[in-house]
Amino acid sequence: MNPDLEGKPTSRDSSHRDVGDQEKMSDNRLAAAQFRALLDSASQGMIGVDCEGTIHLVNRKAEEMFGYTDRELLGQSIEVLVPAVVRQIHVEEREKYFESPRARPMGLGMELKGRRRDGSEFRVEISLNHVQDGDEVMALSLIADVTERVEMEEHARKAHKMDAVSRLAGRVADEFTNLLSLISGSNSVALARCQDDALLRSSLEEISKATDRAAILARQFSVFTHGQIAQPAWFDPNQRLSQMRGMLGQLLGENIELELALGEDVGEILADPLQVDQVIVNLVRNARDAMPDGGRLTIETAALEADETYAHWYLPVSPGPCFMLAVTDT
């Protein structure tokens, strides 16, 4: 026995026991702090619930994922984080899990979603495990937000599907082009043999024009499905626009008036004629969609001289003679 500061006897064993308890408490606090740090450093959300579905553990990632603080979630039912339409199913699945707890993924073959505090839903993947202390069991859920990954996979599936459709469309375009060549060739032979029949010749010439327009469309389609590179050639843009007039008129419909204001002395330009056609068709289609109640569409061409100032502001234009194409709608 040793006297304390007031002269009262104390027990050496009691003193040692107090120190041991303090050290044990200090170790427990350190272990708890280390466990908390480990939880909060996890890249996935983690939530622990008992067999009643009451939340007893939440890490920082889960707080961020669902928009709650841990204080708001602790003691709450896990079903608050589940979309309302599947809460009853979730309760049944939870009860089944606690009958035979084991490590396993949750909802195999199902599209699982979590519900944030603001009511929005997001795609999740969940892996389950458990810890047991005597008769007490706590289920641990590892939760991953897979919204971005699912969107990327869906985008990849759509891209693969579009690639397959593009390949099929390319084969169709090629076959269509072959058929048009056969029709065009046969029509040319018929034209050569009907010099004296004006009516028949007129009909065959219309077939020839329609075949040429169809061939242009087939080539345009083939360019986009095959990803062909540009094939520049010298051609008269005024003449090409005149040939496209009928097709553009059909594209616009009856309630939109088409005017061609073709400039003089335009001459020829060096470009891929099919790509120029596609630009014109796209502009005309946009103009049509912008005039649902009808209107007027003007396609204008002109030969211009680009000076140094114009070339400076409109790269990569070089100073000198240029061709101008303008499409104007009401």
C-alpha positions in Angstrom: 0.0 0.0 0.0 1.3 3.5 -0.9 -0.2 6.8 0.4 -1.7 9.1 -2.2 -1.3 12.9 -2.3 -3.7 13.2 0.6 -2.0 10.6 2.7 -4.6 8.0 2.0 -3.5 4.5 1.2 -3.9 3.3 -2.4 -3.7 -0.1 -4.1 -0.8 -0.8 -6.5 -3.0 -3.3 -8.3 -5.8 -0.8 -8.6 -3.4 1.8 -10.0 -2.0 -0.6 -12.6 -5.6 -1.6 -13.5 -6.5 2.0 -14.1 -3.5 2.5 -16.4 -4.3 -0.7 -18.2 -7.9 0.4 -18.8 -6.8 3.8 -20.1 -4.3 2.2 -22.5 -7.1 -0.2 -23.7 -9.4 2.7 -24.2 -6.7 4.6 -26.1 -6.1 1.5 -28.3 -9.8 1.2 -28.9 -10.1 4.8 -30.0 -7.1 4.4 -32.3 -8.6 1.3 -33.8 -11.9 3.1 -34.3 -10.2 6.0 -35.9 -8.2 3.7 -38.2 -11.4 1.8 -39.1 -13.2 5.1 -39.9 -10.4 6.3 -42.0 -10.4 3.0 -43.9 -14.1 3.3 -44.5 -14.0 6.9 -45.7 -11.1 6.2 -48.1 -13.0 3.5 -49.9 -14.0 4.3 -53.6 -17.3 2.6 -53.2 -20.2 3.4 -50.9 -20.6 1.2 -47.8 -23.7 0.8 -45.7 -24.3 -1.7 -42.8 -27.8 -2.7 -41.8 -29.2 -5.2 -39.3 -31.9 -7.8 -40.0 -34.6 -5.1 -39.5 -33.1 -3.0 -42.2 -31.9 -0.3 -39.8 -28.7 1.5 -40.9 -25.8 1.3 -38.5 -22.8 2.2 -40.7 -22.3 4.7 -43.5 -19.1 5.8 -45.1 -18.3 9.1 -46.8 -18.7 7.8 -50.3 -22.2 6.6 -49.5 -23.0 10.1 -48.1 -21.8 11.7 -51.3 -23.6 9.1 -53.5 -27.0 9.5 -51.8 -26.8 13.1 -50.7 -27.3 12.5 -47.0 -25.0 12.9 -43.9 -24.2 9.9 -41.8 -26.2 11.4 -38.9 -29.3 11.6 -41.1 -28.9 8.0 -42.2 -27.9 6.2 -39.0 -31.0 4.7 -37.4 -33.0 5.1 -40.6 -34.4 2.2 -42.7 -32.3 1.2 -45.7 -35.4 1.4 -47.8 -35.2 5.2 -47.8 -32.4 4.7 -50.3 -34.4 2.5 -52.6 -36.9 3.6 -55.3 -40.5 3.4 -54.0 -41.6 1.0 -56.7 -39.2 -1.7 -55.5 -39.2 -1.2 -51.8 -41.4 -4.1 -51.0 -39.3 -6.4 -53.2 -36.2 -5.0 -51.4 -37.7 -5.9 -48.0 -38.4 -9.5 -49.1 -34.9 -9.8 -50.6 -33.3 -8.5 -47.4 -35.2 -10.9 -45.2 -34.1 -13.8 -47.5 -30.5 -12.7 -47.2 -30.5 -12.7 -43.4 -31.9 -16.3 -43.5 -28.6 -17.4 -45.1 -26.1 -14.5 -45.1 -23.1 -14.9 -47.4 -20.9 -13.0 -49.8 -22.7 -12.5 -53.1 -23.7 -9.9 -55.6 -27.2 -8.4 -55.2 -29.9 -8.5 -57.9 -28.2 -10.7 -60.5 -29.9 -10.0 -63.9 -31.8 -7.0 -62.4 -31.4 -3.3 -63.1 -30.7 -1.9 -59.7 -31.2 1.7 -58.8 -30.6 3.9 -55.8 -32.6 6.9 -54.7 -30.9 10.1 -53.7 -32.1 12.6 -51.1 -33.5 14.8 -53.9 -35.6 11.9 -55.3 -33.5 11.3 -58.3 -32.5 7.8 -59.2 -29.2 6.3 -60.5 -27.9 2.9 -61.6 -26.0 0.9 -59.0 -24.2 -2.4 -58.6 -24.2 -3.9 -55.1 -22.1 -6.6 -53.5 -23.2 -8.1 -50.1 -21.3 -9.5 -47.2 -21.8 -9.7 -43.5 -20.2 -9.6 -40.1 -21.4 -11.6 -37.1 -21.0 -11.2 -33.3 -22.8 -14.0 -31.6 -26.4 -13.9 -32.7 -26.1 -10.4 -34.1 -25.6 -10.1 -37.8 -24.9 -7.0 -39.8 -25.1 -7.0 -43.6 -22.6 -4.9 -45.4 -23.4 -3.5 -48.8 -20.7 -2.3 -51.2 -22.4 0.1 -53.6 -21.0 1.4 -56.9 -22.6 4.1 -59.0 -22.4 2.7 -62.6 -24.5 5.3 -64.4 -21.5 6.5 -66.4 -20.3 3.1 -67.3 -23.8 1.9 -68.3 -24.2 5.0 -70.5 -20.8 4.2 -72.2 -21.8 0.6 -72.7 -25.1 1.7 -74.2 -23.3 4.1 -76.5 -21.0 1.4 -77.6 -23.9 -1.0 -78.3 -25.6 1.7 -80.4 -22.4 2.5 -82.2 -21.9 -1.2 -83.0 -25.6 -1.5 -84.1 -25.1 1.6 -86.3 -22.0 0.2 -87.8 -23.8 -3.0 -88.7 -26.7 -1.0 -90.2 -24.1 1.2 -92.1 -22.4 -1.9 -93.6 -25.8 -3.3 -94.7 -26.8 0.0 -96.1 -23.5 0.2 -98.0 -24.1 -3.1 -99.6 -27.6 -2.1 -100.6 -26.2 1.2 -102.0 -23.7 -0.7 -104.1 -26.3 -3.2 -105.4 -28.6 -0.3 -106.2 -25.8 1.5 -108.1 -25.2 -1.7 -110.1 -28.9 -1.9 -111.0 -29.0 1.8 -112.0 -26.0 1.1 -114.3 -27.9 -1.7 -116.0 -31.0 0.5 -116.4 -28.9 3.4 -117.7 -27.1 1.2 -120.2 -30.3 -0.4 -121.5 -31.9 3.0 -121.7 -29.0 4.4 -123.7 -29.3 1.6 -126.2 -33.1 2.2 -126.5 -32.5 5.9 -127.1 -30.1 5.2 -129.9 -32.7 3.0 -131.7 -35.7 5.3 -131.5 -34.6 8.3 -133.5 -38.0 8.5 -135.3 -40.3 8.1 -132.3 -40.4 11.5 -130.6 -42.9 10.4 -127.9 -40.9 7.3 -127.0 -37.7 9.2 -127.1 -39.1 11.9 -124.7 -40.1 9.1 -122.2 -36.7 7.5 -122.4 -35.0 10.8 -121.8 -37.1 11.3 -118.7 -36.0 7.8 -117.6 -32.4 8.9 -118.2 -32.8 12.0 -116.1 -34.4 10.1 -113.2 -31.7 7.4 -113.4 -29.0 10.1 -113.2 -30.6 11.7 -110.2 -31.0 8.3 -108.5 -27.3 7.6 -109.2 -26.3 10.9 -107.5 -28.3 9.9 -104.4 -26.8 6.5 -104.4 -23.3 7.9 -104.6 -24.1 10.3 -101.8 -25.4 7.5 -99.7 -22.4 5.4 -100.5 -20.0 8.2 -99.5 -21.5 8.3 -96.0 -21.9 4.6 -95.5 -18.4 3.8 -96.8 -16.6 6.9 -95.5 -15.1 7.5 -98.9 -12.6 10.3 -99.2 -13.3 13.4 -101.3 -12.9 13.1 -105.1 -12.4 16.7 -106.4 -13.2 17.4 -110.0 -13.8 20.4 -112.2 -17.5 21.1 -112.8 -20.0 23.9 -113.6 -22.0 24.6 -110.3 -24.7 26.5 -112.2 -25.3 23.5 -114.5 -25.4 21.2 -111.5 -27.9 23.3 -109.6 -30.1 23.4 -112.7 -30.0 19.6 -112.9 -30.9 19.4 -109.2 -33.8 21.8 -109.4 -36.5 19.2 -109.8 -35.2 17.1 -106.9 -34.8 20.2 -104.6 -38.4 21.2 -105.5 -39.7 17.8 -104.4 -37.7 18.1 -101.2 -39.2 21.5 -100.4 -42.8 20.6 -101.1 -45.5 22.6 -102.8 -45.8 25.4 -100.2 -42.2 26.6 -100.6 -41.2 28.5 -103.7 -37.7 27.7 -105.1 -35.7 30.4 -106.9 -32.3 29.9 -108.6 -30.4 33.2 -109.0 -27.4 31.9 -110.9 -24.7 34.4 -111.6 -23.0 34.9 -114.9 -19.4 34.0 -115.7 -19.1 31.7 -112.7 -17.2 29.1 -114.8 -16.0 25.8 -113.2 -15.0 25.1 -109.7 -12.7 22.4 -108.3 -14.5 20.4 -105.6 -16.1 17.0 -104.9 -19.5 17.4 -106.7 -21.2 14.9 -104.5 -20.1 16.7 -101.3 -21.3 20.0 -102.8 -24.6 18.3 -103.6 -24.8 17.1 -100.0 -24.1 20.6 -98.6 -26.9 22.0 -100.8 -29.4 19.3 -99.8 -28.6 19.8 -96.1 -29.1 23.6 -96.4 -32.4 23.1 -98.3 -33.7 20.6 -95.8 -32.9 22.9 -92.9 -34.6 25.8 -94.7 -37.7 23.6 -95.3 -37.9 22.6 -91.6 -37.6 26.3 -90.7 -40.6 27.3 -92.9 -43.4 24.9 -91.8 -46.0 27.4 -93.1 -44.4 27.9 -96.4 -42.1 30.6 -97.9 -39.4 31.3 -100.4 -36.0 29.7 -100.8 -33.4 31.4 -103.0 -30.1 29.7 -104.1 -27.7 32.2 -105.5 -24.3 31.8 -107.1 -21.7 34.4 -108.1 -18.1 34.9 -109.0 -16.3 37.1 -106.5 -12.8 38.5 -105.9 -11.6 38.0 -102.3 -9.3 40.8 -101.2 -6.7 40.7 -98.4 -9.2 41.8 -95.7 -11.7 39.1 -96.6 -9.0 36.4 -96.7 -7.7 37.6 -93.3 -11.1 37.2 -91.6 -12.3 34.0 -93.4 -9.5 31.5 -93.1 -8.4 29.5 -95.0 -9.6 31.6 -98.0 -6.8 32.9 -100.2 -7.0 36.3 -101.9 -8.2 36.0 -105.5 -11.2 34.7 -107.5 -13.7 32.7 -105.5 -17.1 31.0 -106.1 -19.9 32.1 -103.8 -23.0 29.9 -103.0 -25.7 31.5 -100.9 -28.9 29.8 -99.6 -31.5 32.2 -98.2 -34.9 31.4 -96.8 -37.8 33.6 -95.4 
